[in-house]
Amino acid sequence: RNMESILDADGASLADVVKVTAHRSDISLFSRYNTTYASIFQKPFPVRTTVESGFADPKMLIELDCIAYVPKASAGSKKTAAKKSTAKKKKR
């Protein structure tokens, strides 16, 4: 769940994702990917582009990137809340 960790570090979540680009090594596994996608993201699902790609590492099945939108007020308040929480933990 690298994507989730990266989003969280910037005050966003999977619910803030508006677009996903997926590079798949084997497009015949699309049905499996579609089921997983639906279990990770909520309706209305983010727009997505899915393409078959060759990877340098043959063990790699998928590579994802995403675009998330968080209004400034929300992003700032989430970051502030996270900083306050961290500060409280340090004081103890």
N, C-alpha and C positions, 0 to 999 in steps of 0.2 A: 504494500500500500504506500509506495513512495509518493504517488501523486497526492494522496490525502495528507501526508506529512508536510509536503512542500506548500500546499494550500494553507494548511493550519499555521505554518510558520509566518505566513503573510496575512493572517487574520481572515482567511476565507475557508470555505468548506466545499465538499462535493455538491452541495445544494446551490452553490454560486457558479458552478460551471455552466457556460453557455454553448461551448463548442468543444468537440473531441475529434482528434485525428488519430486513426488507428492504422498502423502498418502491420499486416499479418503475413506470416511466412507461408500459410496455406489457406487460401480463401475458402476451401471446401469445409473448413471448420467454422464457417460463419454462424451457423445455427447455435453452436456451443457458445461462441462469443456473444451473440445476441442475448442469450439467456443470462449470461454473466453480467452484461451491460445493464440489463433491466433490473438485476438484483443490487447493483451498486448505485445507480442513479435513480432519482425520483421523477415521477411525472410532474410537469411536462419534461420529457427527456431532453438533454442538450442536443443540439444539431450535431451531426457527425459525418465524417468522411472516412470510409474504410477502403483501403487498397491493399493489394497483394504486393509484397516487396521481398527482395532478397536481402538477407543479413550476412554480415561477415562471420558471425558465430552461428553455425548450423543448429545449435541447441535453442536459439532464441526463437520464440513463437510469435511474440507481439511486442510492439513498441507503441506507446500512447503519448500524446501531448494534449494539453487542454488550454482553453482560455476561460478565465473566470472573471465575473464582474461583481465588484463589491462597491457600493456607493461610498464616497469618502467618509461620511459620518459614521456608517456602519463599520468600515474598516478601522477607523481611528478608535472607535469605542471598544471594538474587540481587542485591538492591540493594547489599549490602555488597561482594559480589564485584565489581560494576560500579564502586563507589567506589574499591576497592583498585586495580583495573585503571587507572582514570583517574589516581589518585594516582601510580602507578608511571610513567605516561607523562609526567606533569608534572615529575618529578624528573630525567628524562634530559636 
